[in-house]
Amino acid sequence: MAADLPDKQYFRIGEVARLTALKPSVLRFWETEFKELQPPKSRTGQRLYTRRDIAVLLEIKQLLYGEKLTIEGARNRLLTTAKRQKDHQGDSVQSDDLVSVLREVRHELEAIRIMLQK
């Protein structure tokens, strides 16, 4: 679906409704039920959805209509998915930090080896 999106940063509620095949009233209701959905508003009061917002909407739609979960069940599933992604990112950050420390140690050992050879 992301490939089908027009190449722009923000989408108005009518465009999002058309892209997701959901009514604008459903989109507004889901904003009240899912904290992941909080699109900013323009100076004129129009909701401005991002690509990430649209991806979340499509995920919610799949959970509610495809998997037939309740709103509470969909909320819980989104929460566990977000936690899992955050944990995975944390592991990646830790491994990047570890690689950086190992490079620094190697550099220092190389410097010591050179000093000892003199």
C-alpha angles and dihedrals in degrees: 000000000000089000089057093057119105115252100261139106103234134034129198121231094258092055091047091049090053094044094048097035090234129127117251089239089058090050091051091047092050089053088063093048103042120052090200087072112070108132114188119242127236123236087269092053097255116144112243113207122195128211088260090054090052091050090052091048091052090048091051090047090053092048095048102036103023102038094027094229122161119247089259091050092049090048091053093047092051090049094051091045091051091048091050092050091047091050090049091050090048090054090051092050091049092051090048089052090049093051090050092051092047091052090051092049091049091050091051092048090051089052091050091049091052091049091050093051092058 
